[in-house]
Structure formats: structure tokens, C-alpha cells
């Protein structure tokens, strides 16, 4: 296994911390959601769903960029 540079290691650690924070946010934001219909049947629910999706997409992009 080859070692990675300290700069790349720092970027990787920063990315992992951001992913952890995003997951913690998603868990907090969705704590009271018992059923998917809560997200689909009201304007505030669909807004929350959109926020969740955007957060997941941002995590994906962050991971891609850290490669």
C-alpha cells in the first residue's frame, strides 16, 4: 500500500469531516419523520426532502472532488 502525501491526507480528512457533519444534519433534520408520506404530502415536507437530496448530492460531489 502506497502512502499518501500530507496534503492529500489533509484534504481526505476534511472531506470525511464534512461528510460526517452532513450525515449528522440529515439525522437531526429528519428525526421526527416516521413515514415518507410526511415528506411528500405537504409543501414543508417536499421542501425538507429537497434539502435532504441537495445535501446528499453535495456529499457525493465532495467525495468526487477529493479523489
N, C-alpha and C positions, 0 to 999 in steps of 0.2 A: 504494500500500500504506500503510495507516494504521499509525502507531507505537503500541506498547502501553505502558502505564504501567510504571513501575519495579517496583511491587508485583506486577503480573501477570507481568512478566518474571521476577521472583524465584521466584514460585510455579511457573512453567513450568520454569525451570532446576532447581529442587528436584525436581520430578516426573521430569524426564529423568534426573537422577542416581539417583533411586530405581529407575527402570526399568532403567538400566544395571547397578545393583547386583543387581537381581533376575535379570537375564539371566546375569550372571557366576555367581551362585549356582546357577542351573539347569545351566549348563555344568559347574561343579565337581561338583555332586551326581550328575550323570549321565555323568561321564567314563568309567566302567567299563562302561556299559551298551552291549552290542553288538547286542542283539536285544530287541524289545518283549516277548517271552515272559519275559525276565528280570524284568520288572515285573509280569507277570500270573500267574506260576506259583508265587509264594511270598508269605507274609504280609509279609515285609520289602519285597518288590518292590511289592506293592499299597500299602503304606504310603508308599513313595517316590513312587509315581505320584500318590497323593492329595496329597502335599506339593507336587509339581510343579503339579498342577491348581490348588491353592489359591493358589500363588504367581502363576500366570498370571491367575487371577481378580482377585487384589489389584492387579496391574498395570493390568488393564482398569478397575477401579473408580477407581484413582488418576488415570488418564487422563481418565475421565469427569468427575471432580470438578474437574479443573484447567481445564476449558473455561470 
